[in-house]
């Protein structure tokens, strides 16, 4: 059975990815910053012996290296760079630190580290395991808020971090295609998670089921497209 | 290469069908309630070099059926085989015939049997209709049973199971009529009384024989056969 490595699996999209791939019988390597408090994820391990939890903060690159060493002999079919942060929210928290005139540049750098740099660090660190895997897929959860053509105002940290990771993944796609590795970035839609908020329309089950379908269809020959969860191509 | 979607692939007919179609070079979407625990199926998939993929779905979970369809959106399905089914809360070896007797109806059991054998297959057909329509072969097959035949009922009993299979025959007949325009073939298929977990050790045939027979019938099925109650050995059965 295939193996998937999922970052940020304690809640939200990551948790749902873990749940659905575990239900399908995959070996699931799930990371969370604090496994001790990741109750829902732990419950999945109680139902399925093929799920394993690892402590990892993707912003800690030395920790990524240590995990890659620990999982050195694993064959990883699919890496899902799911862990991500939004930064301050004007809508819910009335927090203006992503708004013009109030931008917090330290926060911007933290968001870039988690959302943009860490996915590449994960890809670099786990490249041997992915090359050894059968399916050879690297997937990063991005966002339509990273679209330049469809840009809205504000949310400088989050939006730019997603645009930047799209660009970095485009380059990665070119570099790893000769190794037979597929790279993809997806917008999961606006989903009811802690990040997406309660006003979001989409349930995690729906978004993840759709994304699993798109992931299954990936091949290295396919062009690098910014996919929405429903299969539409989003503009860069 | 053609694609077959099979529900209830963990064991019995579902497992046999998955194995035989994969050996024949088909792409097999093998669905079951608990892929994580389906040891034999996992082993089969591991040996099949990607030809068999496992998908979690429970026929009584209509929302999950929709989720599965979402996941498989755009994937043509040449043959949809509604194989998953239950006979009751106990199978033949466990004492089924003592259940489902007149005066002893367990209506929770009725619900399970109807949901699994009738509503689930209906939902699967509706949810996957575009996948089937987009394929070359366009076949929807539901495993029913001769036990659902009115004229062949000389035995009595087995109320919930009989009702579910007769009703499944009814929906396949309706589907055949409704889907004819789109060139889609719908057939209720009697698989034979086989030595599976459901059929028990005293059943007539080996599941591999039933599965091979069914695959032959399915392969030769045309719109002429749509809406007819067929059996694994090629016979046409009376309603």
Interface residues (C-beta under 8 A of the other chain):
Chain A: X1 X20 X22 X23 X24 X25 X47 X48 X49 X50 X134 X205 X206 X209 X210 X212 X213 X216 X217 X231
Chain B: X34 X35 X36 X37 X38 X42 X45 X46 X50 X53 X54 X55 X56 X63 X67 X68 X70 X71 X72 X73 X74 X75
